[in-house]
């Protein structure tokens, strides 16, 4: 396991331990703040995974010039967005 995952899981464990200690000590402010942070985290996860395309593109990868032109025509489109749009778009 890499360092990032280790720190992430250590943070989760520390969060649970601190919540339990806050409940035992009766620190209402800390409990409410932690609940707010957890709710915000869950909402952000919901919107993060909501944007993942469910349709897997099939077929050949388009020519790099076509991908470049798509990204010029659609500013802000990532490479993944361009490939997904070009590979799932019906042929005309």
Buried (B, 14 or more C-beta within 10 A) or exposed (E): EEEEEEEEEEEEEEBEEBBEEBEEEEBEEBBEEBEEEEEEEEEEEEEEEEEEEEEEBEEEEBEEEEBEBBBEEEEEBEEEBBBBBBBEEEEE
